[in-house]
């Protein structure tokens, strides 16, 4: 996949790239009051022209009428405008109204047929396209959508991390799963990566926290929903921050250095990294010892006709290790996930021991 760095196609880029505006364009007055106070503080103003709703009957956007309001306001006070597109007709209108940037929503990214049709409609276009991660945690779908647009000739291409849906109760509306976008960035380091803290949070009180986390992870920019009267918003009211509060949020963000430049910082970093390397080595040696013991116990169980899985023992391990985690100030959920992986590998190893011995018993005599 061929992509260009953000600074190559957006000369005004000064990290972080900032996109903000209302979730949806509701009225001409609401657009004006939400946009005018922030146009000198952001790179692009966003606004929902069409709003794909989970169920019918909710506000689904004004469509082209809203674009006419945007066009009129831009003639009065110029600004760059960004919006979501979901059909080739949306793409055609984006070009007609000279929109500056578009993104593909999570509900669209999840469907390769929709993505292929949209990518085809961008052939020959110079319009920048950002693609949000699919609703569910599937990196391959996200990569596939990006690759389809790249093959269609879209070189001004980027990704937006907006979190992933989960049926489990969580602090956030959409679980961040930070490792997935970081894996994407690792594979395509030049690909611009933005964070949408509004959709991850689902609560305006958490937006600043998530935005800072994204910058700490070296994201290229942020898309933040802001509204002149967020409590009265027609869609996603809880996650939109007040337009008047956006400057304070932006000013409160701390931008980290991309690289270490001071010699003493570099030396301290290398020392800590060496300690991490040593700790990892000791951890792997401990895992090797554990798996050797697991193999031994598998042999013992086989010889004594004992079942591989012992529920009482698993419950004992599951409980005691969490207590050990508390004593060591380790996160319990992290320890539980590690335990589950260890248990899966333990069962697999013991099963292989059983199968190996059974194969040996069936070997023909010389």
SERO-4910 file (N, C-alpha, C, O; in steps of 0.05 Angstrom, whole numbers):
BEGIN
 pado doro    nc1    nc2    nc3   cac1   cac2   cac3    cc1    cc2    cc3    oc1    oc2    oc3
  Unk    A     17    -24      0      0      0      0     18     25      0     35     28     17
  Unk    A     12     43    -19     28     68    -21     13     91     -9    -10     97    -17
  Unk    A     24    103     12     12    126     25     32    148     28     56    144     27
  Unk    A     22    172     32     39    196     35     37    206     63     15    206     75
  Unk    A     59    216     74     58    228    101     40    253    100     37    266     79
  Unk    A     28    259    123     10    281    124     22    308    115      9    323    101
  Unk    A     47    312    123     60    338    116     64    340     86     68    363     76
  Unk    A     65    318     72     69    318     43     45    329     27     49    341      6
  Unk    A     21    324     38     -3    333     23    -18    355     38    -38    365     27
  Unk    A    -10    361     63    -23    383     77      0    401     89      8    397    112
  Unk    A      9    420     73     33    436     81     29    451    107     48    458    120
  Unk    A      3    457    114     -2    472    138      0    455    163     -4    464    186
  Unk    A      6    429    160      5    410    182     25    418    204     49    422    199
  Unk    A     14    421    228     30    427    251     19    409    273     -3    414    284
  Unk    A     33    388    280     23    368    298     13    379    325     26    396    337
  Unk    A    -11    371    334    -29    351    322    -48    364    302    -57    387    306
  Unk    A    -56    349    281    -78    358    264   -103    358    280   -109    338    294
  Unk    A   -119    379    278   -144    381    294   -168    384    276   -169    402    259
  Unk    A   -187    367    281   -213    368    267   -235    370    288   -235    353    307
  Unk    A   -253    389    286   -273    392    307   -298    405    295   -297    419    275
  Unk    A   -320    400    308   -346    411    300   -368    393    309   -363    372    322
  Unk    A   -393    399    303   -415    384    313   -418    356    301   -410    352    278
  Unk    A   -429    338    316   -435    311    306   -452    313    281   -446    299    261
  Unk    A   -472    330    282   -490    333    258   -497    363    255   -499    378    274
  Unk    A   -500    370    230   -509    397    223   -539    398    226   -554    386    210
  Unk    A   -549    411    247   -578    410    254   -594    433    242   -615    429    229
  Unk    A   -584    457    245   -596    481    234   -575    500    225   -551    497    233
  Unk    A   -582    519    209   -563    539    200   -551    555    223   -527    561    224
  Unk    A   -568    561    242   -559    577    266   -541    560    283   -520    570    292
  Unk    A   -548    535    287   -531    517    303   -503    514    291   -483    514    304
  Unk    A   -503    511    264   -477    509    250   -460    533    254   -437    531    261
  Unk    A   -472    556    251   -458    582    254   -446    584    283   -423    591    286
  Unk    A   -463    579    302   -454    582    330   -434    561    339   -418    566    358
  Unk    A   -434    538    326   -415    517    333   -388    521    319   -368    512    329
  Unk    A   -389    533    295   -365    534    278   -349    560    281   -325    559    284
  Unk    A   -362    583    280   -348    608    280   -328    612    303   -306    623    298
  Unk    A   -334    603    327   -315    607    349   -290    590    348   -270    595    362
  Unk    A   -289    569    330   -266    551    331   -250    550    305   -230    536    303
  Unk    A   -259    565    284   -246    562    258   -216    570    258   -201    560    242
  Unk    A   -208    587    277   -180    594    278   -164    576    298   -141    581    303
  Unk    A   -177    556    308   -164    538    328   -161    510    317   -148    493    330
  Unk    A   -174    504    295   -172    477    284   -164    478    254   -166    499    242
  Unk    A   -155    455    244   -148    453    216   -172    449    198   -174    460    176
  Unk    A   -191    432    207   -215    426    192   -239    428    211   -238    419    234
  Unk    A   -261    439    201   -286    438    215   -302    413    206   -304    409    182
  Unk    A   -312    397    224   -327    374    216   -357    379    221   -365    396    237
  Unk    A   -373    364    207   -402    366    211   -416    342    197   -409    336    174
  Unk    A   -435    330    210   -449    307    199   -471    317    180   -490    330    189
  Unk    A   -469    310    155   -488    318    135   -510    296    133   -534    301    131
  Unk    A   -500    271    133   -518    248    135   -511    233    161   -487    230    167
  Unk    A   -530    224    176   -525    210    201   -537    182    200   -561    179    203
  Unk    A   -520    162    195   -531    134    195   -539    126    224   -521    123    241
  Unk    A   -564    122    229   -574    116    256   -579     86    258   -586     72    239
  Unk    A   -576     76    282   -580     47    287   -608     39    281   -613     18    271
  Unk    A   -627     56    289   -656     50    285   -669     73    271   -661     96    275
  Unk    A   -690     68    255   -703     90    241   -720    107    260   -726     98    282
  Unk    A   -725    131    251   -741    149    268   -724    170    281   -735    190    290
  Unk    A   -698    166    283   -680    186    295   -671    205    273   -674    199    249
  Unk    A   -660    228    281   -650    248    262   -628    236    245   -608    226    256
  Unk    A   -631    236    219   -611    224    200   -598    245    182   -586    237    162
  Unk    A   -599    270    190   -585    291    175   -602    304    153   -622    293    145
  Unk    A   -593    327    145   -608    343    125   -598    338     96   -610    347     77
  Unk    A   -576    324     93   -565    319     67   -555    344     53   -543    361     65
  Unk    A   -561    347     27   -551    369     11   -559    396     22   -544    415     19
  Unk    A   -582    398     35   -590    423     46   -570    433     67   -564    457     68
  Unk    A   -559    415     83   -539    423    102   -513    431     89   -499    450     98
  Unk    A   -506    419     66   -483    427     51   -486    456     40   -466    470     38
  Unk    A   -510    463     34   -515    491     25   -510    510     47   -500    532     43
  Unk    A   -518    503     72   -512    520     95   -482    523     99   -472    545    104
  Unk    A   -468    501     97   -439    501    100   -426    519     79   -409    535     85
  Unk    A   -435    516     54   -425    532     32   -429    562     36   -411    578     31
  Unk    A   -453    569     46   -459    597     50   -441    609     72   -431    631     70
  Unk    A   -437    593     94   -420    603    116   -391    605    108   -377    623    117
  Unk    A   -382    587     91   -354    588     82   -349    612     64   -327    623     64
  Unk    A   -369    621     49   -366    645     33   -363    669     51   -349    689     44
  Unk    A   -377    669     73   -376    691     92   -350    691    108   -337    711    112
  Unk    A   -342    667    118   -318    664    134   -305    638    125   -314    616    133
  Unk    A   -284    638    109   -272    614     98   -261    595    120   -250    603    140
  Unk    A   -266    569    116   -254    548    132   -254    522    116   -270    519     97
  Unk    A   -238    504    124   -237    477    112   -258    459    125   -261    459    149
  Unk    A   -272    445    108   -294    429    118   -290    399    113   -281    391     91
  Unk    A   -297    382    133   -294    353    131   -321    340    138   -336    350    155
  Unk    A   -327    318    125   -352    304    130   -350    274    124   -330    266    110
  Unk    A   -369    259    133   -370    230    127   -385    225    101   -404    239     95
  Unk    A   -375    206     86   -389    197     62   -394    167     63   -377    152     74
  Unk    A   -417    158     53   -423    130     55   -433    118     28   -437     94     26
  Unk    A   -437    135      8   -447    125    -18   -433    141    -40   -422    163    -35
  Unk    A   -432    130    -64   -420    146    -87   -435    173    -91   -422    192    -99
  Unk    A   -461    174    -85   -475    199    -87   -464    220    -68   -463    244    -74
  Unk    A   -457    211    -43   -445    229    -24   -418    240    -34   -412    263    -31
  Unk    A   -403    222    -46   -377    230    -57   -381    251    -79   -366    270    -80
  Unk    A   -400    247    -96   -406    266   -118   -413    293   -106   -403    314   -116
  Unk    A   -429    294    -85   -436    319    -73   -412    332    -58   -410    356    -57
  Unk    A   -395    315    -47   -371    326    -34   -354    341    -54   -343    362    -48
  Unk    A   -351    330    -78   -336    345    -99   -351    369   -108   -339    390   -113
  Unk    A   -377    367   -111   -393    389   -121   -392    413   -102   -390    436   -111
  Unk    A   -392    408    -76   -391    430    -56   -363    435    -46   -359    449    -26
  Unk    A   -343    424    -59   -315    429    -54   -307    424    -24   -294    441    -11
  Unk    A   -316    402    -14   -309    393     13   -279    387     13   -268    379     -7
  Unk    A   -265    392     35   -236    391     36   -225    364     45   -202    357     39
  Unk    A   -241    349     60   -233    323     70   -257    306     77   -277    317     86
  Unk    A   -256    280     72   -278    263     79   -268    239     95   -244    232     94
  Unk    A   -286    226    109   -279    201    123   -300    180    118   -323    187    112
  Unk    A   -292    156    120   -309    133    116   -316    123    144   -298    117    160
  Unk    A   -341    120    151   -350    113    178   -346     83    185   -342     67    167
  Unk    A   -347     77    210   -343     50    220   -363     30    209   -356      7    203
  Unk    A   -388     39    205   -409     21    195   -404     14    165   -412     -7    156
  Unk    A   -390     32    151   -384     27    123   -359     10    121   -358     -9    104
  Unk    A   -339     15    137   -314      1    136   -318    -29    140   -302    -45    129
  Unk    A   -338    -36    155   -342    -65    161   -352    -81    137   -352   -106    138
  Unk    A   -361    -67    116   -372    -81     93   -355    -78     68   -354    -56     56
  Unk    A   -339    -98     60   -321    -96     37   -335    -88     11   -323    -75     -6
  Unk    A   -361    -96      7   -375    -89    -17   -380    -59    -18   -375    -46    -39
  Unk    A   -388    -47      5   -392    -18      6   -365     -3      1   -364     17    -13
  Unk    A   -344    -14     14   -317     -1     11   -308     -2    -18   -298     18    -28
  Unk    A   -311    -25    -31   -303    -27    -59   -318     -7    -77   -306      5    -94
  Unk    A   -344     -5    -72   -360     14    -88   -351     43    -84   -349     59   -102
  Unk    A   -346     50    -59   -338     77    -52   -310     82    -64   -305    104    -75
  Unk    A   -292     63    -61   -264     67    -71   -265     73   -101   -250     90   -111
  Unk    A   -282     58   -115   -285     62   -144   -294     90   -151   -285    102   -170
  Unk    A   -311    102   -134   -321    129   -139   -301    150   -134   -305    173   -141
  Unk    A   -278    143   -121   -257    163   -116   -235    162   -137   -216    178   -135
  Unk    A   -237    145   -157   -216    144   -178   -213    171   -192   -233    183   -201
  Unk    A   -188    181   -193   -183    207   -205   -187    230   -187   -183    253   -195
  Unk    A   -195    225   -162   -200    247   -142   -175    254   -126   -159    236   -120
  Unk    A   -172    279   -120   -150    288   -102   -159    293    -74   -144    303    -57
  Unk    A   -184    286    -68   -196    290    -42   -183    272    -21   -181    248    -25
  Unk    A   -174    283      2   -163    266     23   -185    249     36   -207    258     40
  Unk    A   -178    224     41   -197    205     52   -185    192     77   -163    181     77
  Unk    A   -200    194     99   -193    180    124   -213    158    129   -237    161    125
  Unk    A   -203    135    138   -220    112    142   -221    104    172   -200     98    184
  Unk    A   -245    104    183   -247     96    211   -246     66    213   -252     51    195
  Unk    A   -237     57    237   -235     28    241   -264     16    241   -283     30    248
  Unk    A   -266     -9    233   -293    -22    233   -303    -24    261   -288    -21    281
  Unk    A   -329    -28    264   -342    -29    290   -329    -50    308   -324    -45    332
  Unk    A   -324    -73    297   -312    -95    313   -282    -96    309   -271    -86    289
  Unk    A   -268   -108    327   -239   -108    328   -227   -127    308   -218   -149    315
  Unk    A   -227   -119    282   -216   -135    261   -196   -118    245   -204   -102    228
  Unk    A   -171   -120    251   -150   -104    238   -150   -110    208   -145    -92    192
  Unk    A   -155   -135    200   -155   -142    171   -176   -126    155   -170   -118    133
  Unk    A   -199   -122    167   -220   -106    153   -211    -77    149   -215    -65    128
  Unk    A   -199    -66    170   -189    -38    169   -167    -36    147   -168    -18    131
  Unk    A   -148    -54    148   -126    -54    128   -138    -58    100   -129    -45     81
  Unk    A   -157    -76     98   -169    -82     72   -182    -57     60   -180    -52     36
  Unk    A   -196    -42     76   -209    -17     67   -188      3     57   -191     15     36
  Unk    A   -167      6     73   -145     24     65   -132     16     39   -126     32     21
  Unk    A   -128    -10     36   -115    -21     12   -133    -17    -13   -123    -11    -34
  Unk    A   -159    -20    -10   -177    -15    -32   -176     13    -42   -176     19    -66
  Unk    A   -175     32    -23   -174     61    -31   -146     67    -43   -144     83    -62
  Unk    A   -126     55    -33    -99     59    -44    -98     49    -73    -86     62    -90
  Unk    A   -109     25    -78   -109     14   -105   -126     30   -124   -121     30   -148
  Unk    A   -145     45   -113   -162     62   -130   -148     88   -137   -158    105   -151
  Unk    A   -123     92   -126   -108    116   -132   -109    138   -112    -99    160   -117
  Unk    A   -122    133    -89   -123    154    -68    -97    154    -53    -91    134    -38
  Unk    A    -82    175    -56    -55    176    -42    -56    193    -17    -40    190      1
  Unk    A    -76    211    -15    -80    227     10    -99    211     28   -123    216     30
  Unk    A    -86    191     41   -101    170     55    -93    170     84    -69    172     91
  Unk    A   -112    166    102   -106    164    131   -126    146    145   -145    137    133
  Unk    A   -121    142    171   -138    125    187   -147    140    212   -133    157    222
  Unk    A   -171    133    221   -182    145    246   -189    122    265   -205    104    258
  Unk    A   -179    123    289   -184    104    310   -208    115    327   -205    136    340
  Unk    A   -230    101    326   -254    110    341   -264     89    362   -286     91    372
  Unk    A   -247     69    367   -254     48    386   -271     26    374   -281     28    351
  Unk    A   -275      5    390   -289    -19    380   -312    -26    398   -310    -24    423
  Unk    A   -334    -35    386   -358    -42    401   -353    -67    418   -338    -85    410
  Unk    A   -364    -67    442   -363    -90    460   -389    -94    474   -402    -74    482
  Unk    A   -398   -119    477   -423   -124    492   -419   -122    522   -438   -121    537
  Unk    A   -394   -123    531   -388   -121    559   -390    -92    569   -383    -74    554
  Unk    A   -399    -89    594   -399    -62    606   -371    -51    608   -353    -66    617
  Unk    A   -368    -26    601   -341    -15    600   -342     14    607   -363     27    606
  Unk    A   -320     25    615   -318     53    622   -324     71    598   -335     93    600
  Unk    A   -317     61    574   -320     76    549   -343     66    532   -351     43    534
  Unk    A   -353     83    515   -374     75    496   -363     54    477   -376     34    471
  Unk    A   -338     58    467   -325     39    450   -297     34    461   -282     52    467
  Unk    A   -291      8    464   -265      1    477   -242     10    459   -242      3    435
  Unk    A   -222     24    470   -200     34    453   -184     12    439   -178     14    416
  Unk    A   -176     -9    455   -159    -30    444   -135    -17    429   -132    -21    404
  Unk    A   -119     -2    443    -98     14    431    -79     -2    414    -67      9    395
  Unk    A    -75    -27    420    -55    -43    406    -62    -46    377    -44    -48    360
  Unk    A    -88    -47    370    -96    -51    342    -87    -28    324    -74    -33    304
  Unk    A    -94     -3    331    -84     19    314    -53     22    315    -41     30    295
  Unk    A    -41     14    337    -11     15    338      1     -6    320     21     -2    307
  Unk    A    -12    -29    318     -3    -50    299     -6    -39    270     11    -44    253
  Unk    A    -28    -25    265    -32    -14    238    -10      7    232      1      6    210
  Unk    A     -4     24    251     17     44    247     44     32    244     61     41    229
  Unk    A     49     10    259     75     -4    256     79    -15    228    101    -15    218
  Unk    A     57    -25    217     59    -37    190     61    -16    168     74    -19    148
  Unk    A     47      7    173     47     29    153     55     55    167     38     71    173
  Unk    A     81     58    173     90     81    190     84    108    178     82    128    193
  Unk    A     81    111    152     76    137    140     46    143    139     38    166    133
  Unk    A     29    124    146      0    128    145     -8    147    168     -3    141    191
  Unk    A    -21    170    161    -30    188    182    -51    174    200    -70    162    189
  Unk    A    -48    176    226    -66    163    244    -78    183    264    -63    196    279
  Unk    A   -104    186    262   -118    205    280   -134    189    301   -141    165    297
  Unk    A   -141    202    323   -158    190    343   -184    206    346   -184    230    345
  Unk    A   -206    191    349   -232    203    353   -240    198    382   -254    178    387
  Unk    A   -231    214    401   -236    209    429   -266    212    437   -274    200    457
  Unk    A   -281    226    420   -310    229    426   -324    203    424   -340    196    442
  Unk    A   -319    188    403   -333    162    399   -322    140    417   -336    122    424
  Unk    A   -297    142    425   -286    123    444   -299    128    471   -308    110    485
  Unk    A   -300    154    479   -310    161    506   -340    156    509   -348    142    528
  Unk    A   -356    169    491   -384    168    496   -393    187    518   -416    187    525
  Unk    A   -374    201    530   -378    219    553   -358    242    550   -334    237    550
  Unk    A   -369    266    549   -351    289    545   -330    292    567   -309    304    563
  Unk    A   -336    282    591   -318    284    613   -293    267    609   -273    271    623
  Unk    A   -293    248    590   -270    231    586   -254    238    561   -233    226    555
  Unk    A   -264    257    545   -252    264    519   -223    273    522   -206    264    508
  Unk    A   -218    291    541   -191    302    544   -171    280    552   -149    279    543
  Unk    A   -180    262    570   -163    240    579   -155    222    555   -131    215    553
  Unk    A   -174    216    538   -168    198    516   -151    213    495   -133    201    483
  Unk    A   -157    238    490   -141    254    471   -112    255    480    -94    252    463
  Unk    A   -107    259    506    -80    260    515    -66    233    512    -43    231    505
  Unk    A    -81    211    517    -70    185    514    -61    180    485    -40    169    479
  Unk    A    -78    189    466    -71    187    438    -45    202    431    -28    192    416
  Unk    A    -43    226    441    -18    242    436      6    229    449     28    230    438
  Unk    A      2    217    472     24    203    486     34    180    469     57    172    470
  Unk    A     15    168    453     22    146    436     31    155    408     34    139    389
  Unk    A     35    181    405     46    193    381     27    192    357     35    190    334
  Unk    A      1    195    362    -19    198    340    -13    224    326     -2    243    338
  Unk    A    -22    226    301    -17    250    285    -38    272    290    -33    295    283
  Unk    A    -61    265    301    -81    285    305   -106    275    319   -107    251    326
  Unk    A   -126    293    322   -150    286    336   -175    296    322   -174    317    309
  Unk    A   -197    281    324   -223    290    314   -241    291    339   -247    271    351
  Unk    A   -250    315    346   -265    319    371   -292    332    364   -293    353    350
  Unk    A   -314    320    373   -340    332    368   -346    355    388   -343    352    412
  Unk    A   -354    377    377   -360    401    393   -386    414    383   -392    413    359
  Unk    A   -401    425    402   -428    435    395   -433    460    412   -424    462    435
  Unk    A   -447    479    401   -452    504    416   -470    499    440   -467    513    461
  Unk    A   -488    480    439   -505    472    462   -506    441    463   -526    430    455
  Unk    A   -485    428    472   -484    399    470   -507    384    484   -515    363    473
  Unk    A   -517    394    506   -539    380    519   -564    379    502   -581    362    506
  Unk    A   -566    398    484   -590    399    466   -585    387    439   -601    389    421
  Unk    A   -562    374    435   -554    363    409   -574    342    400   -585    327    416
  Unk    A   -578    340    374   -598    321    363   -586    293    360   -601    274    354
  Unk    A   -560    290    363   -547    264    361   -522    264    379   -507    284    380
  Unk    A   -517    242    392   -493    239    409   -488    262    428   -465    272    430
  Unk    A   -508    271    441   -506    294    459   -485    290    481   -470    308    488
  Unk    A   -484    266    493   -467    261    516   -438    264    510   -422    270    528
  Unk    A   -429    259    485   -401    258    480   -390    284    467   -366    287    463
  Unk    A   -407    303    461   -398    328    449   -391    348    471   -406    352    490
  Unk    A   -368    361    468   -361    381    487   -371    408    477   -377    412    454
  Unk    A   -374    427    496   -383    454    489   -362    468    472   -338    467    477
  Unk    A   -372    481    451   -354    496    433   -336    515    449   -312    519    444
  Unk    A   -348    528    469   -333    547    485   -311    534    501   -292    548    509
  Unk    A   -313    508    506   -292    494    522   -270    482    505   -250    472    516
  Unk    A   -274    482    479   -254    469    461   -226    482    464   -206    467    466
  Unk    A   -223    508    464   -196    520    467   -182    511    492   -158    506    491
  Unk    A   -196    509    515   -183    501    539   -174    472    537   -152    464    547
  Unk    A   -191    455    525   -183    427    521   -158    425    504   -139    410    511
  Unk    A   -157    439    482   -134    438    464   -109    449    478    -88    437    477
  Unk    A   -112    471    492    -89    483    506    -79    466    529    -55    467    537
  Unk    A    -96    449    539    -88    432    562    -74    406    553    -63    392    570
  Unk    A    -74    401    527    -60    377    517    -30    380    516    -20    401    508
  Unk    A    -16    360    524     13    361    524     23    345    501     17    321    498
  Unk    A     38    357    483     49    344    460     77    334    466     95    349    473
  Unk    A     81    308    464    107    295    470    126    298    446    117    300    423
  Unk    A    152    297    451    171    297    430    170    271    415    166    249    426
  Unk    A    174    272    388    174    248    372    199    231    377    198    206    376
  Unk    A    221    244    383    246    229    387    260    241    412    255    263    420
  Unk    A    279    226    423    295    235    445    320    250    434    334    239    417
  Unk    A    324    274    443    346    290    433    367    296    454    391    299    447
  Unk    A    359    298    479    379    305    499    395    280    507    384    259    511
  Unk    A    421    284    509    439    261    513    433    246    539    433    221    540
  Unk    A    428    261    561    423    248    586    397    232    586    395    211    599
  Unk    A    377    242    571    352    228    569    356    202    553    345    181    561
  Unk    A    371    204    532    377    180    516    391    159    532    385    135    531
  Unk    A    411    167    548    426    148    565    408    135    585    410    111    590
  Unk    A    390    151    598    372    139    618    352    120    604    346     99    615
  Unk    A    343    127    581    325    110    566    338     83    559    326     62    563
  Unk    A    363     84    550    377     60    542    381     42    567    379     17    565
  Unk    A    387     54    590    390     39    614    365     24    622    365      1    629
  Unk    A    342     38    620    317     26    627    310      4    607    300    -17    614
  Unk    A    316      9    581    311    -11    561    327    -37    566    317    -59    562
  Unk    A    352    -33    574    369    -56    581    356    -72    604    357    -97    603
  Unk    A    346    -58    623    333    -71    646    308    -86    637    302   -108    647
  Unk    A    293    -74    618    269    -88    607    277   -113    592    264   -134    594
  Unk    A    299   -111    576    309   -134    561    316   -157    580    309   -180    575
  Unk    A    329   -150    602    337   -170    622    312   -182    635    311   -207    639
  Unk    A    293   -165    642    268   -175    654    253   -194    635    242   -214    643
  Unk    A    252   -187    609    239   -204    589    253   -231    587    240   -251    584
  Unk    A    280   -230    588    295   -255    586    289   -273    610    284   -297    606
  Unk    A    288   -261    634    282   -277    658    253   -287    657    247   -309    666
  Unk    A    235   -271    645    207   -279    643    205   -304    624    190   -323    630
  Unk    A    219   -302    601    218   -325    582    231   -350    594    221   -372    589
  Unk    A    252   -346    610    264   -369    623    245   -382    643    244   -406    645
  Unk    A    230   -365    657    211   -375    676    188   -390    662    179   -410    671
  Unk    A    180   -379    638    159   -393    623    169   -420    613    154   -439    612
  Unk    A    194   -421    604    206   -446    595    206   -467    617    200   -490    613
  Unk    A    214   -458    641    214   -476    665    186   -486    670    182   -510    675
  Unk    A    166   -468    669    139   -475    675    129   -496    654    116   -515    662
  Unk    A    135   -492    629    125   -511    609    139   -538    611    127   -558    605
  Unk    A    164   -538    620    177   -564    625    163   -579    648    160   -603    646
  Unk    A    155   -564    668    141   -576    691    113   -586    682    103   -606    691
  Unk    A    100   -570    664     74   -577    654     76   -604    638     59   -621    640
  Unk    A     98   -607    623    102   -631    607    106   -655    626     96   -677    621
  Unk    A    121   -651    648    125   -672    668     98   -681    680     93   -704    683
  Unk    A     82   -661    688     56   -668    700     38   -681    681     21   -698    688
  Unk    A     40   -674    655     25   -688    634     32   -717    633     15   -735    630
  Unk    A     59   -723    634     68   -751    634     58   -766    658     50   -789    656
  Unk    A     59   -753    681     49   -766    706     20   -772    704     11   -794    712
  Unk    A      4   -753    693    -25   -758    691    -31   -781    672    -49   -797    677
  Unk    A    -16   -782    650    -20   -804    631    -14   -831    643    -29   -850    640
  Unk    A      9   -833    658     17   -858    669     -2   -867    691     -5   -891    696
  Unk    A    -15   -848    704    -33   -855    727    -62   -852    719    -80   -853    737
  Unk    A    -67   -850    693    -95   -849    683   -112   -827    696   -134   -831    705
  Unk    A   -100   -803    697   -113   -779    709   -120   -760    686   -104   -756    668
  Unk    A   -144   -748    687   -153   -729    667   -135   -705    666   -124   -696    686
  Unk    A   -132   -694    641   -115   -670    638   -126   -646    654   -111   -633    668
  Unk    A   -152   -640    650   -163   -616    663   -174   -623    691   -191   -640    694
  Unk    A   -164   -609    711   -173   -612    738   -185   -586    748   -171   -566    753
  Unk    A   -212   -585    749   -226   -560    755   -218   -548    782   -214   -524    784
  Unk    A   -215   -565    802   -208   -555    829   -181   -541    829   -177   -520    841
  Unk    A   -162   -553    814   -135   -542    812   -136   -515    797   -123   -496    805
  Unk    A   -151   -514    775   -153   -489    760   -165   -467    777   -156   -444    776
  Unk    A   -186   -473    792   -198   -453    810   -179   -443    831   -178   -420    837
  Unk    A   -162   -462    841   -142   -454    861   -122   -435    849   -115   -414    861
  Unk    A   -112   -442    825    -93   -424    811   -105   -397    805    -93   -376    810
  Unk    A   -129   -398    794   -143   -373    786   -146   -354    809   -143   -330    806
  Unk    A   -153   -365    833   -157   -348    856   -131   -339    868   -127   -315    874
  Unk    A   -112   -357    873    -87   -351    887    -70   -331    871    -58   -313    882
  Unk    A    -69   -334    844    -53   -316    828    -63   -288    828    -48   -268    826
  Unk    A    -90   -285    829   -101   -258    832    -94   -245    858    -89   -221    860
  Unk    A    -93   -261    879    -85   -251    905    -55   -243    905    -47   -222    916
  Unk    A    -39   -259    891    -11   -252    888     -8   -225    872      8   -208    879
  Unk    A    -25   -222    852    -25   -198    836    -30   -174    853    -18   -153    850
  Unk    A    -50   -176    871    -56   -154    889    -32   -147    906    -26   -123    911
  Unk    A    -18   -167    916      5   -162    933     27   -148    918     43   -133    930
  Unk    A     28   -153    892     49   -141    875     40   -116    860     55   -105    844
  Unk    A     16   -107    867      4    -83    854      2    -86    824      7    -67    809
  Unk    A     -5   -110    815    -10   -115    787    -40   -114    781    -56   -121    798
  Unk    A    -46   -105    757    -74   -104    749    -86   -132    748    -76   -149    733
  Unk    A   -108   -136    762   -121   -163    763   -129   -173    735   -125   -196    728
  Unk    A   -142   -155    720   -152   -163    694   -129   -172    676   -131   -191    660
  Unk    A   -107   -158    677    -83   -165    662    -73   -193    670    -67   -210    653
  Unk    A    -72   -198    696    -63   -224    706    -82   -246    697    -74   -268    690
  Unk    A   -108   -241    698   -128   -260    689   -124   -268    660   -125   -292    653
  Unk    A   -119   -248    643   -115   -253    615    -89   -270    610    -89   -289    594
  Unk    A    -68   -264    626    -44   -280    624    -49   -309    633    -39   -328    621
  Unk    A    -64   -312    655    -70   -338    666    -85   -355    645    -80   -379    642
  Unk    A   -104   -343    632   -120   -357    612   -102   -367    589   -105   -390    580
  Unk    A    -84   -350    580    -65   -359    559    -47   -381    569    -42   -400    554
  Unk    A    -37   -379    593    -20   -400    604    -35   -426    607    -24   -448    601
  Unk    A    -60   -424    615    -76   -448    619    -82   -462    592    -81   -486    589
  Unk    A    -88   -446    572    -93   -457    545    -68   -471    535    -70   -493    524
  Unk    A    -44   -459    539    -19   -472    530    -13   -497    546     -3   -517    535
  Unk    A    -20   -496    572    -15   -519    589    -32   -543    580    -21   -566    579
  Unk    A    -57   -538    575    -75   -560    565    -65   -571    538    -65   -595    534
  Unk    A    -56   -552    521    -46   -561    495    -21   -578    498    -19   -599    484
  Unk    A     -3   -570    515     22   -585    519     16   -613    531     27   -633    521
  Unk    A     -1   -614    551     -8   -640    563    -22   -658    543    -18   -682    543
  Unk    A    -39   -646    526    -53   -662    506    -33   -674    486    -36   -697    478
  Unk    A    -12   -658    479      8   -668    461     24   -691    474     32   -710    461
  Unk    A     28   -689    501     42   -711    515     26   -736    514     36   -758    509
  Unk    A     -1   -734    519    -19   -757    517    -18   -770    490    -15   -794    487
  Unk    A    -21   -753    469    -21   -763    441      5   -776    434      5   -797    420
  Unk    A     27   -765    443     53   -776    436     56   -804    448     66   -822    435
  Unk    A     48   -807    473     51   -833    486     33   -854    473     40   -877    471
  Unk    A      9   -845    465    -10   -864    452      2   -873    425     -1   -896    417
  Unk    A     15   -855    410     27   -862    385     50   -882    389     53   -901    373
  Unk    A     65   -878    411     87   -896    416     77   -924    423     89   -944    415
  Unk    A     54   -926    437     42   -951    444     33   -967    419     33   -991    419
  Unk    A     26   -952    397     16   -965    373     37   -972    353     31   -982    331
  Unk    A     63   -966    359     84   -972    341     88  -1002    338     86  -1016    358
  Unk    A     92  -1012    313     96  -1041    310    122  -1051    322    142  -1036    323
  Unk    A    123  -1076    331    147  -1088    342    166  -1096    320    158  -1104    298
  Unk    A    192  -1093    325    212  -1102    305    212  -1133    303    228  -1144    288
***
